[in-house]
Amino acid sequence: MSETQVKAATRMRAAVARRFGGPEVVQVEDMPKPVPRADELLIRVHASTVSIADHRTRARDLPKGLWFYIPLSLGVFRPRHPILGMDVAGTVEAVGSEVTRFAPGDEVMVMLGAEYGGHAEYVTVTHDGAIAPKPRNLTWEETAALVFGGHTALAYLGMAEIGPGTEVLVNGASGAVGTAAVQLAKHRGARVTAVCSGRNAELVRSLGADRVIDHTVQDFAAEGRRYDVIVECVGNAPFERVEHALVPGGALLLVIADLRGALTASRHTKRSGRLVTMRGATIGGAEFAELTALAEAGELRPVIDRTYDLADVVEAHRYVDTGRKRGNVVLRIA
C-alpha cells in the first residue's frame, strides 16, 4: 500500500477548535480517522450543520447565569469537544461486531448531540443512538438540515399534548428549531402562530403557520390571546412574562432559557398547574425515524439559509454569529 493510500485509510480532515473564541479559532486539520468499537458505526460524513449550539460551545456564550455549566460541559481552558457539529448525514462505512441494525453502505442521518464530532470526514456513533435512514427524496445537505432542528423540536413537542385544534405559538419560528416546530405542530393538527421578524413572515407561512406576529412591531405576550403550548426558541419569553398567555393546564417548552428559568421551572409547574420545562422527551432511533417518514411524505421540509464547504468553516461560523440565519447553515464535508 502506498503512502497516499495509507493516509487515506487512517487519516481525515476535520474542523477543530483548540481554544475558545471567535470564528477564527476553528481550523481545518489532518487528524486520525476514528475506529469503531464493537457497538459503534463508522460514518463517512457528507454534510453537517453549524448551529447555535456550535456557536455557544465555541464562544463560551451561554444564556445568562449558566457560567457554572461551562467547565462541566464545555471545558475549562479549551473546548472539551474540539470537533464541533451535533448532526450528520452520511454513509455507514463500517460497523462493529455487535451492530445488527445497520450495514456498510446504509445512508443515514444521526443526531450526535453533546458528543459533537460532526464537522469531520468521519465520526463514530453507538448503534443505539438517534440514527435513522436518510430520506430518499432529500440531498445530503437537506438531510443534514433536517436533523438538529427536527430532533430538538420533536423532543420538546413530545412533552405536550398536541392535536387537532391545539393553539401553539412558536417564538423564534424562523430558526432551525422553530421552522421544524412549526411544521411538526401543524402536522399534528395544531393552529400555529409563528413569531419572527417581518422579513421571515412568508417563509414561516409557507411552512404552515396560520398566523405570523412580527416581533419588531408587536409583543405577542401583550396581545391578549392565550395558547395551549408556547415553544420558546429565543430566550426572551420566561414564564413570568407569558404566564397569562397560557391557558390553564398549558405548556411552556423552554428550548432556550437562562439560569433563573432553569431553577424556577419546577416551582412554576407546581404553583400554576401549567407545565414549564427545559427538558425534551427522549428521542431514540424509532422516534427519530418519524422525521424520515415525514420528509419522504412531503410533510416536513428542511430549511437551508446558506451552504459552505468544510474549507470555509470560519465563514460559516461568522454568519451564524450574526444571529440572522433562517433555518440552517449547512457545512458540506465530502
C-alpha positions as CSV (number, residue, x, y, z in Angstrom):
1,M,0.0,0.0,0.0
2,S,1.4,3.4,-1.0
3,E,1.9,6.2,1.5
4,T,-1.1,8.1,-0.1
5,Q,-3.3,5.0,0.4
6,V,-2.2,4.5,4.0
7,K,-3.0,8.2,4.7
8,A,-6.4,7.9,3.1
9,A,-7.2,4.8,5.2
10,T,-6.1,6.2,8.6
11,R,-6.4,10.0,8.4
12,M,-9.2,12.5,7.9
13,R,-9.9,16.2,7.7
14,A,-11.8,17.9,10.5
15,A,-12.7,21.4,11.6
16,V,-11.1,21.8,15.0
17,A,-11.4,24.5,17.8
18,R,-8.4,24.2,20.1
19,R,-9.4,27.2,22.2
20,F,-12.5,29.3,22.9
21,G,-13.0,32.4,20.9
22,G,-14.3,33.9,17.7
23,P,-14.8,32.1,14.4
24,E,-11.1,32.2,13.5
25,V,-10.2,29.7,16.3
26,V,-11.7,27.0,14.1
27,Q,-9.2,25.5,11.7
28,V,-9.3,22.5,9.3
29,E,-6.7,19.9,10.4
30,D,-5.5,16.5,9.4
31,M,-6.4,14.0,12.2
32,P,-6.5,10.3,12.9
33,K,-9.6,8.6,11.5
34,P,-11.7,7.0,14.3
35,V,-12.0,3.3,14.6
36,P,-15.4,1.9,15.6
37,R,-15.8,-0.2,18.8
38,A,-17.9,-3.3,18.9
39,D,-21.1,-1.3,19.5
40,E,-20.4,1.5,17.1
41,L,-20.8,2.5,13.4
42,L,-18.2,4.4,11.4
43,I,-20.0,7.1,9.4
44,R,-18.5,8.8,6.4
45,V,-19.9,12.3,6.7
46,H,-21.3,14.1,3.7
47,A,-22.9,17.1,5.4
48,S,-23.5,18.6,8.9
49,T,-24.7,22.0,10.1
50,V,-23.2,24.9,12.0
51,S,-25.8,25.5,14.7
52,I,-26.4,27.9,17.6
53,A,-25.1,25.1,19.8
54,D,-21.8,25.2,17.9
55,H,-21.6,29.0,18.4
56,R,-22.3,28.7,22.1
57,T,-19.7,26.0,22.6
58,R,-17.0,27.6,20.6
59,A,-17.6,31.1,22.0
60,R,-18.5,30.1,25.6
61,D,-21.6,32.1,25.0
62,L,-24.3,30.6,27.3
63,P,-27.5,32.1,28.5
64,K,-27.3,34.4,31.5
65,G,-26.3,32.8,34.7
66,L,-25.2,29.5,33.3
67,W,-21.5,30.2,33.8
68,F,-21.2,27.2,36.1
69,Y,-22.1,24.9,33.2
70,I,-19.0,25.9,31.2
71,P,-16.4,23.7,33.0
72,L,-18.8,20.9,33.4
73,S,-19.8,20.6,29.7
74,L,-17.8,22.9,27.5
75,G,-14.3,22.6,29.1
76,V,-12.2,24.6,31.4
77,F,-9.3,26.0,29.4
78,R,-10.2,24.7,26.0
79,P,-13.2,23.0,24.3
80,R,-13.9,19.6,25.7
81,H,-15.0,18.5,22.2
82,P,-12.7,20.3,19.8
83,I,-14.5,18.9,16.7
84,L,-18.0,20.6,16.8
85,G,-21.1,19.5,14.9
86,M,-24.1,18.0,16.6
87,D,-25.6,16.3,13.5
88,V,-24.5,14.4,10.4
89,A,-25.8,13.0,7.2
90,G,-23.6,10.3,5.8
91,T,-22.9,6.7,4.7
92,V,-22.1,3.8,7.0
93,E,-18.5,2.7,6.2
94,A,-18.0,0.1,8.8
95,V,-19.8,-1.5,11.8
96,G,-18.6,-3.2,15.0
97,S,-19.3,-6.8,15.8
98,E,-22.4,-6.0,18.0
99,V,-24.1,-3.9,15.4
100,T,-27.1,-5.6,13.7
101,R,-29.4,-2.7,12.7
102,F,-27.1,-1.2,10.1
103,A,-24.6,-2.3,7.5
104,P,-21.9,-0.7,5.4
105,G,-23.4,1.3,2.6
106,D,-26.5,2.4,4.5
107,E,-27.3,6.1,4.1
108,V,-28.3,7.6,7.5
109,M,-28.8,10.7,9.4
110,V,-27.6,11.0,13.0
111,M,-28.1,13.3,16.0
112,L,-24.8,13.3,17.8
113,G,-25.9,15.8,20.5
114,A,-23.5,16.9,23.2
115,E,-20.9,14.4,22.0
116,Y,-20.3,16.5,18.9
117,G,-17.8,15.4,16.2
118,G,-19.9,16.1,13.0
119,H,-17.5,18.6,11.4
120,A,-15.2,15.9,10.2
121,E,-15.0,13.4,7.3
122,Y,-15.6,10.5,9.7
123,V,-17.3,10.0,13.0
124,T,-18.2,7.0,15.2
125,V,-21.6,6.6,16.8
126,T,-23.2,4.0,19.1
127,H,-25.7,1.8,17.3
128,D,-28.5,2.5,19.8
129,G,-28.4,6.3,19.4
130,A,-30.6,8.7,17.4
131,I,-29.9,7.2,14.0
132,A,-32.4,6.9,11.2
133,P,-32.4,6.2,7.4
134,K,-31.7,9.2,5.2
135,P,-34.9,10.4,3.5
136,R,-34.7,9.1,-0.1
137,N,-36.0,12.3,-1.6
138,L,-33.5,14.6,0.1
139,T,-30.0,15.6,-0.8
140,W,-27.2,15.1,1.8
141,E,-27.3,18.9,2.6
142,E,-31.1,18.8,3.0
143,T,-30.9,15.7,5.2
144,A,-28.3,17.4,7.5
145,A,-30.6,20.4,7.7
146,L,-33.4,18.2,8.9
147,V,-31.5,16.7,11.9
148,F,-30.7,19.4,14.6
149,G,-33.9,21.4,14.5
150,G,-36.1,18.4,13.7
151,H,-34.7,16.3,16.6
152,T,-35.0,19.2,19.1
153,A,-38.5,20.1,18.0
154,L,-39.6,16.5,18.1
155,A,-38.2,16.1,21.7
156,Y,-39.9,19.3,23.1
157,L,-43.2,18.8,21.3
158,G,-43.3,15.4,22.8
159,M,-43.7,16.9,26.2
160,A,-47.1,18.4,25.4
161,E,-50.5,17.1,24.1
162,I,-50.8,18.5,20.6
163,G,-53.6,17.5,18.3
164,P,-56.4,19.0,16.1
165,G,-57.3,22.5,17.3
166,T,-54.4,22.9,19.8
167,E,-53.2,26.5,19.8
168,V,-49.4,26.5,19.5
169,L,-47.2,29.6,19.5
170,V,-43.6,29.2,18.3
171,N,-41.3,32.1,19.4
172,G,-38.3,32.2,17.1
173,A,-40.2,30.4,14.3
174,S,-37.6,31.1,11.6
175,G,-34.6,29.4,13.2
176,A,-33.5,25.7,12.9
177,V,-35.7,24.5,15.7
178,G,-38.5,27.0,15.0
179,T,-39.0,26.0,11.4
180,A,-39.2,22.4,12.4
181,A,-41.6,23.1,15.3
182,V,-44.0,25.0,13.1
183,Q,-44.2,22.1,10.7
184,L,-44.4,19.3,13.3
185,A,-47.1,21.1,15.2
186,K,-49.1,21.8,12.1
187,H,-48.8,18.1,11.0
188,R,-50.4,17.1,14.3
189,G,-53.4,19.4,13.6
190,A,-52.5,22.4,15.7
191,R,-53.3,26.0,14.8
192,V,-49.8,27.6,14.7
193,T,-48.9,31.2,15.5
194,A,-45.3,32.0,14.4
195,V,-43.3,34.8,16.0
196,C,-40.4,36.1,13.9
197,S,-39.2,39.2,12.0
198,G,-41.2,40.6,9.2
199,R,-38.7,39.5,6.6
200,N,-39.3,35.9,7.5
201,A,-43.1,36.0,7.6
202,E,-43.5,34.5,4.1
203,L,-41.1,31.7,5.0
204,V,-43.0,30.6,8.1
205,R,-46.3,30.9,6.3
206,S,-45.0,28.6,3.6
207,L,-44.2,26.1,6.4
208,G,-47.8,26.1,7.6
209,A,-48.1,28.9,10.1
210,D,-51.7,30.1,10.4
211,R,-50.7,33.5,11.9
212,V,-47.5,35.4,12.0
213,I,-46.5,38.0,14.5
214,D,-43.7,40.4,13.6
215,H,-41.8,40.7,16.9
216,T,-40.3,44.1,15.8
217,V,-43.7,45.7,15.8
218,Q,-45.9,43.6,18.2
219,D,-45.3,41.8,21.5
220,F,-47.1,38.5,21.4
221,A,-47.3,38.4,25.2
222,A,-49.2,41.7,25.3
223,E,-51.8,40.9,22.6
224,G,-54.3,39.3,25.0
225,R,-54.5,35.9,23.3
226,R,-53.9,32.6,25.1
227,Y,-52.3,29.4,23.8
228,D,-52.2,25.8,24.8
229,V,-48.5,25.5,24.1
230,I,-45.7,28.0,23.7
231,V,-42.4,26.8,22.2
232,E,-39.7,29.3,23.3
233,C,-36.7,29.2,20.9
234,V,-35.3,32.7,21.6
235,G,-34.7,33.1,25.3
236,N,-36.8,36.2,25.8
237,A,-40.1,34.6,27.0
238,P,-39.7,33.4,30.6
239,F,-42.7,32.1,32.4
240,E,-43.2,35.4,34.3
241,R,-43.7,37.2,31.0
242,V,-46.0,34.7,29.3
243,E,-48.0,33.1,32.2
244,H,-51.1,35.0,31.3
245,A,-50.7,33.9,27.6
246,L,-51.1,30.2,28.6
247,V,-54.4,28.5,29.2
248,P,-54.9,26.6,32.4
249,G,-53.0,23.3,32.0
250,G,-51.0,24.7,29.1
251,A,-47.3,24.1,28.5
252,L,-44.2,26.4,28.1
253,L,-41.4,24.5,26.4
254,L,-38.2,26.3,27.1
255,V,-35.8,25.3,24.3
256,I,-33.6,28.2,25.5
257,A,-33.6,29.6,29.0
258,D,-31.3,31.3,31.4
259,L,-30.4,30.2,34.9
260,R,-33.4,31.7,36.5
261,G,-35.7,29.9,34.0
262,A,-33.9,26.6,34.8
263,L,-34.2,27.0,38.6
264,T,-37.8,28.1,38.7
265,A,-39.3,25.8,36.1
266,S,-40.3,23.1,38.6
267,R,-41.7,25.6,41.0
268,H,-43.8,27.4,38.4
269,T,-45.2,24.0,37.2
270,K,-46.3,23.1,40.8
271,R,-47.7,26.6,41.5
272,S,-49.5,27.3,38.3
273,G,-50.7,23.9,37.1
274,R,-49.0,24.6,33.8
275,L,-46.1,22.6,32.5
276,V,-42.8,24.6,32.4
277,T,-39.9,22.6,31.3
278,M,-36.4,22.9,29.8
279,R,-36.2,19.1,29.1
280,G,-37.4,17.4,26.0
281,A,-38.7,13.8,25.6
282,T,-36.1,11.1,24.9
283,I,-35.8,10.5,21.1
284,G,-34.2,7.2,20.1
285,G,-33.9,5.7,16.6
286,A,-37.5,4.7,16.4
287,E,-38.9,8.1,17.2
288,F,-36.2,9.8,15.1
289,A,-37.3,7.8,12.1
290,E,-40.6,9.9,12.2
291,L,-38.6,12.7,10.6
292,T,-37.6,10.4,7.7
293,A,-41.2,9.4,7.1
294,L,-42.5,12.9,7.2
295,A,-39.8,14.2,4.9
296,E,-40.5,11.4,2.4
297,A,-44.2,12.2,2.6
298,G,-43.6,15.9,1.9
299,E,-44.9,16.9,5.4
300,L,-41.5,18.2,6.7
301,R,-39.3,20.5,4.7
302,P,-35.7,21.3,5.8
303,V,-34.9,25.0,5.5
304,I,-31.4,25.9,4.4
305,D,-30.1,29.5,4.5
306,R,-26.6,29.0,3.3
307,T,-24.2,26.2,2.5
308,Y,-20.4,26.3,3.0
309,D,-17.6,23.8,2.2
310,L,-15.5,22.5,5.0
311,A,-12.6,24.7,3.9
312,D,-14.9,27.7,4.5
313,V,-16.0,26.7,8.0
314,V,-14.8,30.0,9.5
315,E,-17.1,31.9,7.3
316,A,-19.9,29.6,8.3
317,H,-19.3,30.4,11.9
318,R,-19.1,34.1,11.2
319,Y,-22.6,34.0,9.6
320,V,-24.1,32.0,12.4
321,D,-22.6,34.6,14.8
322,T,-24.7,37.3,13.2
323,G,-27.9,35.7,14.7
324,R,-29.7,36.3,11.4
325,K,-29.8,32.8,9.9
326,R,-33.0,31.4,8.6
327,G,-33.3,27.7,9.3
328,N,-30.0,26.0,8.9
329,V,-26.4,26.8,7.8
330,V,-25.1,23.6,6.2
331,L,-21.5,22.5,6.1
332,R,-20.6,20.3,3.1
333,I,-17.9,17.8,4.3
334,A,-17.3,15.4,1.4
